[in-house]
Amino acid sequence: MDKVYQIAYVEKPEESAWGIIGQGVGAYNKEQAGDNAFQRLCYVLQAPDQDIVGGVIAETYWDWLFIDLLWVQEDLRGHGFGHRLLTLAEEEARKRGAKNAYLDTFSFQAPDFYAQHGYQVFGELQDFPPGHKRSFFTKQL
């Protein structure tokens, strides 16, 4: 190995490194575990003026649903929009063959919401962020 390799900090990896590193990991994973059938999934809650006031961003792969982000504008919470968004994501995931789901949330976000929807804690990180905890949930679909 005569070449000199160096490590450099990348300010915005989503513009360059993310794709290359992600493709490398993806290729290795496929080699080890088979095709993951990865697909993104997104539903948005739109106001009458078409502004996005909530939504869910998720992924399905290897027969699992991963809820990455779920958010509803604060003044619209408690009206069933979060429930509907989560339900739609789960229904679409089932159509794609997902049998289980997982997600993570902070103690100041929505752990009770997910518990009410049948999700169960399988792990926690205490004091992350300081004074709070990060909980990891799963659910059989």
N, C-alpha and C positions, 0 to 999 in steps of 0.2 A: 504494500500500500504506500506508494510514493507521493500521492497527492496530499496536500495539506487541507484538512477540513476545518471549518470554523462554525461556531454557533452564533447566530445573530438574533437580536430582538426584533420582532415584527409588530409594528404599531397597530395595523389593521389586518389581522390574519384572514378575515372573511373575504378580502380582496385578492388573496394569492395563496397563501399556505394552506388555508382550510381545505380547499378542494384536493390538493395534492396529498396531504396527510390523510384526509378522509378516504380518498380512493385507495391509498395504501392499506389502511386498516380494513376497509371494506373487502378488498381483494383477499387479504389474509383470512378474514373471518369466513368468507365464502369457501375458501380452500379447506378450512377446518370444519365448518358446520353446514355447508350447503347454502344455496341461495336464500336470502332472508326475505325476499318478496317485499322489500321496503316500499312504503307509500306514505306520503304526507296526507294529512287530513285537517281541514280547517272549516269552521263555521263562524260567521260573524253575525253579531246583533247590530242592526242598522237602525238609526233614528229615521223619522220621516224625511229628513233632508239628506239621507244616505250616509251621514257620518257614522263611522264605526264607534259604537258605545259599549262593545263587549265582544267576546268571542272565545273560541277554544282552538288551540293549535296542538295537534297530536301527530303521532306516527304509528304505523303498524309494521311489524316485522317479526319473523319467526313465530307467527300466531299469537303475538302479544300486542296490546295497545299501550302506548306510552302517552300519557297526558302531559305535555310539555308546559303549556300555559293555558289558564282559564281565568278570564277576567270579565267583570261586569262593572260598568261605571257605578260609583258609590250611590248616587241617588236612585238607581234602578234596582238595587239589591233588595231581596225580600219579595220580589214579584214573580219568581219562578223562572227567570231567564237563565240563571246558572244551571238549574235542574234540567231545563230543556236542552241547553248546549251540551251538558255532560251526557244526557240520554242519547242525543243525536250522534255524538262521537262513539258511544258504546255500540249503538245499533249499526252504524257503518262498519265499525271494527268487526262485529259479529259476521256481517255480510262478507267481509274479507277473510273470514276464517279464524279470527282471534278468539282465543278461549280464556284469556286472562288479561288483566290490565294492571298497570302500576303507575305511580306518580310520587312526587314529593312536594311538601308544602311546609312553610314555617308556622310556628305556633301563633303568630299574629295574623296569619292569613286565613286559611279555611279548613283546619283539621276536622272541626265538627261537621262541616258541610259534607266532606268526603265520608266520614263515619256514618252519617245519615243515609248515604247512598250505598252502603254495604262494603265500603273499603275498610280494611283492617291494617293496623300498623305492623310492619315487620322489622322496623329498625328506626333508631333515633340517634341524632347527634346533639348532645347537650351543649349549651352555650354557643350555639351557631345560628344567628349572630349572638354576641354576648348578651346574656339575660334572657335568651329565647332558645328554642330548639327547632331543629329541622327533622320532620317526620317523613318516613317512607311508607307508602301504603300500597296494598295490592287487593285485587278483587277477582273472583272467578266470574267470567261473563256468561 
